Amino acid sequence: MIQVCSLEHIRQYGEIYAKAFSGEPWNDNWKAEDAQIHVREIMESKQSYGLEYLIDGEVVGFILGSSMLFHYGRTFEINDLAVHPDHQGQGIAKKLLTECISEMKRRGIAGVHLITQHDGFLPEFYERYGFKRESEVMLMGMEL
C-alpha cells in the first residue's frame, strides 16, 4: 500500500535510509539517527512531498523530495528513494517512483530531477521511467 509520508514514521525512514544507503551501490556509512535528521529536514520543508510503501502495516520504502519555482515553472527534486534491503527487487521502488511522477503531473509540475550514481544500475533504472542524463548542466561540488 502506498500513502503520503508522515513524521510519525520518521524512525522507520531513518532505519530504511541508513540500511539502504550503507549498501551497494552507495556504501555510505549512515547511522540511523543521522538518517532520521536528514529525512526530517527534508520533510519539514514547506514544499516537501513524499510517499511511503507499507507491507502489512510496516514501512518498507519511501520516496521524498521537494519542489522549487524556476522561471520556466515549478520543478520537483527527488532527494531520496530508499527501500529496505530485505524488500529490494520486488518492484517497490518502481511503484513509489511512478506514483510520485503521476502526482507531480497532476500538480502541474514542469519537471522532475534527481541526483544519482554516474555508473552502475541506477542510471539505467531511472532511464526506464523517462529520466535522461543532462547535457546542459553538471553537478559541481567543493569539500570544505
C-alpha positions as CSV (number, residue, x, y, z in Angstrom):
1,M,0.0,0.0,0.0
2,I,1.2,3.5,-0.9
3,Q,0.4,6.5,1.2
4,V,1.7,10.0,1.9
5,C,4.7,10.1,4.2
6,S,4.2,11.0,7.9
7,L,6.5,12.4,10.5
8,E,5.1,9.6,12.7
9,H,7.2,7.2,10.7
10,I,10.5,9.2,10.9
11,R,12.2,6.4,12.9
12,Q,11.4,3.8,10.2
13,Y,12.5,6.1,7.4
14,G,15.8,6.7,9.2
15,E,16.4,3.0,9.6
16,I,15.5,2.2,6.0
17,Y,17.6,5.0,4.7
18,A,20.7,4.0,6.8
19,K,20.4,0.4,5.7
20,A,19.7,1.1,2.0
21,F,22.4,3.7,1.5
22,S,25.0,1.8,3.6
23,G,24.9,-1.0,1.0
24,E,25.6,-1.1,-2.8
25,P,26.0,1.0,-4.8
26,W,26.5,3.8,-2.3
27,N,28.3,2.2,0.5
28,D,27.8,5.2,2.7
29,N,28.4,4.8,6.4
30,W,25.0,6.1,7.7
31,K,23.8,5.9,11.3
32,A,20.1,5.6,11.7
33,E,19.9,8.7,14.0
34,D,21.7,10.8,11.4
35,A,19.5,9.5,8.6
36,Q,16.4,10.4,10.7
37,I,17.7,14.0,10.9
38,H,18.4,14.0,7.1
39,V,14.9,12.8,6.3
40,R,13.2,15.2,8.9
41,E,15.0,18.2,7.4
42,I,13.5,17.4,4.0
43,M,10.0,16.6,5.4
44,E,9.9,19.8,7.4
45,S,10.4,21.9,4.2
46,K,7.2,23.7,3.2
47,Q,7.5,22.3,-0.3
48,S,8.2,18.7,0.6
49,Y,6.3,15.7,-0.7
50,G,6.8,12.1,-0.1
51,L,5.2,8.6,-0.3
52,E,5.8,5.5,1.8
53,Y,5.2,1.9,0.9
54,L,3.8,-0.4,3.5
55,I,3.6,-4.2,3.7
56,D,1.3,-5.5,6.5
57,G,1.3,-2.0,8.1
58,E,5.2,-1.8,8.2
59,V,7.0,0.9,6.2
60,V,9.5,-0.8,3.9
61,G,10.3,2.0,1.5
62,F,9.8,5.7,0.7
63,I,10.4,8.5,-1.8
64,L,10.9,12.0,-0.7
65,G,11.7,15.4,-2.3
66,S,10.7,19.0,-2.6
67,S,9.6,21.4,-5.2
68,M,11.1,24.8,-6.2
69,L,9.9,27.5,-8.5
70,F,12.1,28.5,-11.5
71,H,11.5,30.9,-14.4
72,Y,10.1,28.0,-16.5
73,G,7.8,26.6,-13.8
74,R,7.9,24.6,-10.6
75,T,10.2,21.5,-10.5
76,F,10.3,18.6,-8.1
77,E,13.7,17.2,-6.9
78,I,13.7,13.7,-5.7
79,N,16.0,13.7,-2.7
80,D,15.6,10.2,-1.6
81,L,14.2,6.9,-2.8
82,A,15.0,4.1,-0.4
83,V,13.8,0.5,0.1
84,H,14.8,-1.7,3.0
85,P,17.3,-4.2,1.7
86,D,15.0,-7.1,2.8
87,H,12.4,-5.9,0.3
88,Q,14.5,-4.7,-2.6
89,G,14.0,-6.4,-6.0
90,Q,10.2,-6.6,-5.5
91,G,9.2,-3.5,-7.6
92,I,8.7,-1.2,-4.6
93,A,11.0,1.5,-5.9
94,K,9.2,1.3,-9.3
95,K,5.8,1.7,-7.7
96,L,6.9,4.6,-5.5
97,L,8.6,6.4,-8.4
98,T,5.7,6.0,-10.8
99,E,3.2,7.2,-8.3
100,C,5.3,10.2,-7.4
101,I,5.7,11.1,-11.0
102,S,2.0,10.8,-11.6
103,E,1.3,13.0,-8.6
104,M,3.7,15.6,-9.9
105,K,2.0,15.6,-13.3
106,R,-1.4,16.1,-11.5
107,R,0.1,19.1,-9.7
108,G,1.3,20.7,-12.9
109,I,5.0,20.3,-12.1
110,A,7.2,21.3,-15.0
111,G,9.9,18.7,-14.4
112,V,11.4,16.1,-12.0
113,H,15.1,15.9,-11.2
114,L,17.3,13.8,-9.1
115,I,21.0,13.1,-8.5
116,T,22.3,9.5,-8.6
117,Q,25.4,7.5,-9.2
118,H,27.0,8.1,-12.6
119,D,27.7,4.4,-13.2
120,G,26.1,1.2,-12.2
121,F,22.5,0.1,-12.4
122,L,20.9,3.3,-11.1
123,P,21.1,5.4,-14.3
124,E,19.5,2.6,-16.3
125,F,16.8,2.2,-13.6
126,Y,15.8,5.9,-13.9
127,E,16.1,6.0,-17.7
128,R,13.4,3.3,-17.8
129,Y,11.0,5.9,-16.4
130,G,11.9,8.7,-18.7
131,F,14.8,10.4,-16.9
132,K,17.7,11.5,-19.2
133,R,21.3,12.4,-18.4
134,E,21.6,16.1,-18.5
135,S,23.8,17.5,-21.2
136,E,23.5,21.2,-20.4
137,V,24.2,21.2,-16.7
138,M,26.7,19.4,-14.4
139,L,26.8,18.8,-10.7
140,M,29.7,20.7,-9.1
141,G,30.9,20.4,-5.5
142,M,33.5,21.5,-3.1
143,E,34.7,19.9,0.1
144,L,35.3,22.3,3.0
